[in-house]
């Protein structure tokens, strides 16, 4: 990993086509501007992780055996619904 210090207005160049400019800084955040060709995907890491998890889940859900197994596990882990009691059935010890 390259660690480099930059100030507002300075930039970093990656390859020939990608430039990252420091737009704004505060004690807790850095605002970056990224210039890249349209064919280069630029994502925040948490978005990439979410996308990868969703792809994995959708490919597994497409398998009927996996889907049936998930449904069975859900049924086994779901508690029985509580009985519904009407107000007339409630007995109170308060006079």
C-alpha positions as CSV (number, residue, x, y, z in Angstrom):
1,X,0.0,0.0,0.0
2,X,1.3,3.4,-0.9
3,X,0.8,6.0,1.8
4,X,1.0,9.6,0.5
5,X,0.2,13.0,2.0
6,X,-1.7,15.5,-0.1
7,X,-3.2,18.9,0.7
8,X,-6.4,20.5,-0.7
9,X,-6.0,21.2,-4.4
10,X,-3.3,18.6,-4.9
11,X,-3.9,15.3,-6.7
12,X,-2.6,11.8,-7.3
13,X,-2.4,10.2,-10.8
14,X,-2.9,6.5,-11.3
15,X,-1.8,5.2,-14.7
16,X,-2.4,7.6,-17.6
17,X,-6.2,8.1,-17.2
18,X,-7.1,8.3,-13.5
19,X,-6.6,11.4,-11.3
20,X,-7.7,11.8,-7.7
21,X,-7.9,15.3,-6.4
22,X,-8.2,16.4,-2.8
23,X,-11.2,18.8,-2.8
24,X,-11.8,19.4,0.8
25,X,-10.5,18.3,4.2
26,X,-11.8,18.4,7.7
27,X,-10.7,16.7,11.0
28,X,-12.9,13.7,10.3
29,X,-13.4,13.6,6.5
30,X,-11.6,14.0,3.1
31,X,-13.6,14.9,0.0
32,X,-12.1,13.5,-3.2
33,X,-12.7,14.2,-6.8
34,X,-12.0,11.3,-9.1
35,X,-11.5,11.7,-12.9
36,X,-11.5,8.4,-14.8
37,X,-12.6,7.1,-18.2
38,X,-16.2,6.0,-18.4
39,X,-15.2,2.4,-18.9
40,X,-13.5,2.4,-15.4
41,X,-15.8,1.5,-12.5
42,X,-15.3,3.6,-9.4
43,X,-17.1,2.4,-6.3
44,X,-16.9,3.0,-2.6
45,X,-15.7,-0.2,-0.9
46,X,-19.0,-0.8,1.0
47,X,-21.0,-0.6,-2.2
48,X,-18.7,-3.1,-3.8
49,X,-19.1,-5.5,-0.9
50,X,-22.9,-5.1,-0.9
51,X,-22.9,-5.7,-4.7
52,X,-20.8,-8.9,-4.3
53,X,-23.0,-10.2,-1.5
54,X,-26.2,-9.6,-3.5
55,X,-24.7,-11.4,-6.6
56,X,-23.8,-14.4,-4.5
57,X,-27.2,-14.5,-2.8
58,X,-29.0,-14.2,-6.1
59,X,-27.0,-17.0,-7.7
60,X,-27.7,-19.2,-4.7
61,X,-31.4,-18.3,-4.6
62,X,-31.7,-19.3,-8.3
63,X,-31.0,-22.9,-7.2
64,X,-34.3,-24.5,-6.2
65,X,-32.6,-26.9,-3.7
66,X,-30.9,-24.0,-1.9
67,X,-34.2,-22.0,-1.9
68,X,-36.1,-25.0,-0.4
69,X,-33.4,-25.5,2.2
70,X,-33.6,-21.8,3.2
71,X,-37.4,-22.1,3.5
72,X,-37.1,-25.1,5.8
73,X,-34.5,-23.4,8.0
74,X,-36.8,-20.3,8.2
75,X,-39.8,-22.5,9.2
76,X,-37.7,-24.3,11.9
77,X,-36.3,-21.0,13.4
78,X,-39.6,-19.1,13.4
79,X,-41.5,-19.4,16.7
80,X,-45.1,-20.3,16.9
81,X,-47.4,-17.2,16.9
82,X,-48.7,-16.2,20.3
83,X,-52.3,-17.0,21.1
84,X,-54.7,-14.1,20.7
85,X,-56.6,-13.3,23.8
86,X,-59.7,-11.2,23.9
87,X,-60.2,-8.6,26.6
88,X,-63.1,-10.7,28.1
89,X,-60.8,-13.6,28.7
90,X,-58.4,-11.6,30.8
91,X,-59.1,-12.0,34.5
92,X,-57.9,-9.2,36.8
93,X,-57.1,-9.5,40.5
94,X,-57.8,-5.7,40.9
95,X,-61.2,-5.0,42.4
